[in-house]
Amino acid sequence: MASKLYEMGKLSSGMAAQMLGMGRVEFLMQLGQYGVALIDLDEDELAGDLSNA
């Protein structure tokens, strides 16, 4: 549930981790196991980031 709320933008990663009783980094590392992307950029945002790099 915490990972879904994080994915929807309803919880920060810190709050989601706290809800699960784990550290923030540990929570972020486990997101892939639940099919949640750590970075969720659309094509235009990604292109903009790459052009600024």
C-alpha positions as CSV (number, residue, x, y, z in Angstrom):
1,M,0.0,0.0,0.0
2,A,2.8,2.4,0.9
3,S,4.5,1.9,-2.5
4,K,1.2,2.6,-4.3
5,L,0.6,5.8,-2.3
6,Y,4.2,6.9,-3.1
7,E,3.7,6.2,-6.8
8,M,0.5,8.2,-6.7
9,G,2.3,11.1,-5.0
10,K,0.2,10.9,-1.9
11,L,3.2,10.0,0.3
12,S,6.8,11.1,0.3
13,S,9.4,8.4,0.2
14,G,10.3,9.2,3.8
15,M,6.8,8.9,5.0
16,A,6.2,5.6,3.1
17,A,9.4,4.2,4.5
18,Q,8.4,5.2,8.0
19,M,5.0,3.6,7.5
20,L,6.8,0.3,6.7
21,G,9.3,0.7,9.5
22,M,12.4,0.9,7.3
23,G,14.9,3.5,6.1
24,R,14.1,5.7,3.1
25,V,17.0,4.3,1.0
26,E,15.9,0.8,1.7
27,F,12.3,1.7,0.7
28,L,13.6,3.3,-2.6
29,M,15.7,0.3,-3.4
30,Q,12.7,-2.0,-3.0
31,L,10.3,-0.1,-5.3
32,G,11.3,-2.1,-8.3
33,Q,10.0,-5.3,-6.6
34,Y,6.6,-3.8,-6.6
35,G,6.7,-2.5,-10.1
36,V,7.0,1.2,-9.1
37,A,9.5,3.3,-10.9
38,L,12.0,5.2,-8.8
39,I,12.1,8.0,-11.4
40,D,8.9,8.7,-13.3
41,L,9.6,11.1,-16.2
42,D,7.7,11.5,-19.4
43,E,9.5,11.7,-22.7
44,D,9.6,15.5,-22.8
45,E,10.9,15.8,-19.2
46,L,13.6,13.2,-19.9
47,A,14.6,15.0,-23.1
48,G,14.8,18.3,-21.2
49,D,17.0,16.7,-18.5
50,L,19.3,15.2,-21.1
51,S,19.7,18.5,-22.9
52,N,20.6,20.2,-19.6
53,A,23.2,17.6,-18.6
